[in-house]
Amino acid sequence: MSEESEKPSGKKSEKSPMAMAGAGFEFVSSIALFVVGGYYLDDYMKTEPLWLLVGFFLGFIFAFYSLIKRAKENE
């Protein structure tokens, strides 16, 4: 049997500035999307700050989840 040496995959472990900017944009846009959805749901249901706050916290949780997922992919 022949021995196969492990070759490096060629992926850069260093993050490019555009990848970091993309992560930041994803973080901010996910929070903004949930907040806007909560705002319009509040307007429709006439419950002033309830759904806006729920949207903010859900967006924040989703943003951190995606940020942690991205960090684990780059380990």
C-alpha angles and dihedrals in degrees: 000000000000124000117234117209117219112249123205111255093232094236117139113237089200116093117233119227091245092055090052091048089051091053090050092048091049090050095051097039094052091053091045093049093053092044093051090047090051091048093054092043089053090050091050096045096035093233100134111208102359104091093033090059092043089051091050094052094043090049091049092050092047091047093053091045092055091044092052091045090053092048092052091050090056097051 
